[in-house]
Amino acid sequence: MKTFNVIYFLTFLFLLSCQSNTDKVSDKALEPTKIGIEVTDDGTEIDLIAGDLSTNDVWKNYIKAHNDGDLDKIREMDSENIKVWGPRGEYIDGVDAHIEFLSQWFSDASPKWEINYLIANELTDQDGVRKQWVTSGSDVTLTVEGNEVKAAQVIDALISNGKVEGFYVYERVKQDNENGL
């Protein structure tokens, strides 16, 4: 009988210990995954957390529309008040200005993007507004005066309710000997 009591007691302890560990893992799993920080103009650090991956799909579709030269689709995906900061000091304010810029650029340079990576991230700003961003890295091929020019771009894009609210473009010309790291 004592053996039965010992086995019963050990089984009870085992089950209790399994339950406690599961609760701790579950609590940890509910915490958002911090992936970095954003530093505001006044030096305040705001946590960046892993974002909703559906924003990556929005950006992939947006780049596809650019590669296809589909200005109607781009207009549909832009917010009315889209803002774009380009790599050479360009500032585009509003969907009509964006479409006008792209129409001319597509005609002049025939840009084509190849996405290398997409990172969905989000933050809650100092006013309590949640913002969802996609950081993308792409190779871009442009045709300038009949010559192909290859560039590397990093773009930070703000996505809200499936629309592109705005983005910043950082760009450099790729070197002939680049094969990546």
N, C-alpha and C positions, 0 to 999 in steps of 0.2 A: 504494500500500500504506500510506503514511503517513497518508493521508486516512482509510482504513479504521480504523487504530489510533486516530486522534483521535476519530472518531465512536464507536468502541467504548468508549474511555475516558470520553467525555462521557456516554454512555448509562449506563455503570456509576455515575458520580457522581450522575446524576439519580436513578437507582433507589435508591441508598444514601441520598440526602438525603430522599426520600419516605418510606423506611422509618423513619428516625430521627424525623421529625416525627409520624408515625402513633403511634409508641411513646409519645412525650411526651403527645399528646392522649389516648391510652388511659389512661395513668397518671392524668392529671388527671380524666378522666371517672369513675374509680373512687372518687375522694374524695367523701365526703358533702357536700352543699351546706349550709353554715352560713347560717341565716336570722336568727339573733339570739342572745340569751343569757337565761338565767334567773339571777337573783341569789338565793342562798339566804339564810336568816335570819342566817348568820354573815358574809355579804358575799362568799362565794365565787361566782365567775361560772362557769356551766356552759353549754357551747355547746348551742343549739337547732339542730337540723338538720331539713331537709325530711323529713316523715314519710310513712308508707305511706298512699296515697290511699284504701285500702279502709276506713280509719277514718272518712273522710268519709261513705262509704256507710252505715256503722253509724249515724252520727248522723242522716243524712237519714231512715233508716227509723225511728229513735227519735222524731224530730219528727213523722213521718207518724202513728205510733201515738198520739202526744199529740193531734194534730189530729183523729184519728178517735175519740178517747176510748177507745181499746182498752187497758184496764187489764191484760188477760191478756197482750197482746203486750209491754207495758211491763215487766211482771213477768218475762217470759221474757228480755228484753234486759238487765234490771238484774242486777248481781252480788248475791249474798245479803247482802253487807256494804256495799252502796252508801251513800255519804255525800253529802249535798247541803247546800250553804250558799246560802241564798236572799238576795235583795236587801234584805230588811227584817229581817235578823237571824235568819231561820229556820235551824234545823239539823235535818236529817232523817238518822236513823241506822238503816239496814236497809231491806230491800225491803218488809216489811210496813208499816212506818211511812211509806214513800214512797207506796205504793199508797193507804193511808188518807188521806194529805195530798192526793194528786191527786184522789181520788174526791170529796172535799169541795170542792176548788178548781174542778174541772170543773163541778160542780153550781152553785156560787156565781157563777162568772165566765166560763164558756165560753171559755177562752183558745184562740186560733188563731194559729199562727206562720206567717210567711212568711220563709224563709231568704234572706238577702242575700249571705252569703259563708261559706265553710268553709276553714279552713287546717289541714292536717295537719302536725303537728310532733312531734318526739321528742327525748328527751335520755337520757343515762345518768347517774343520780344518784350521789351521793358513795359509796353502798354498792355501786355497779356494776350497779344494776337499771335496765334499759331501760324507759322509760315513753313511751307513745304518747298524745298529746293531740290534740284537735280544738278549735280556737278558732272559734266561730261568731258571726255577727252576724245578728240577725233582728228583724223588726217583729212585734209581738204586739198583737192586738186582744182586749180584755177587755170583757165586758158587766157593768158594775157598777151595780146598782139601775136597770136599764133603759137606762143610758147607755153608749155606746161610748167606751172609753178606749184610745188607741193609745200603745204604749210601744216603746222600742228596747232590745234586750237584747244583751249580749255574754256568751257562756258559754264557759268553759274546761272541757272534759270529758276525763276520763281513761278511755281505752278499753283493755281488756286481753282478748285472746282472744275478740274479738267481743262482749264484755259491757261495759256502762257501769259503771265502778267508782265514779265520783263526779263531781261538777261544782260549779263556782262560778258564780253568776248575778249579773251586774251589770245594772242597769236604770235607765232614766229615762223620764219621760213625754215623748212627742214633742210638739213645738209645731205649731200649725196651719199655719205658714208654712214648714215644712221640706219641701224637695224633694231633699235630699241635696247633697253637695258636687260 
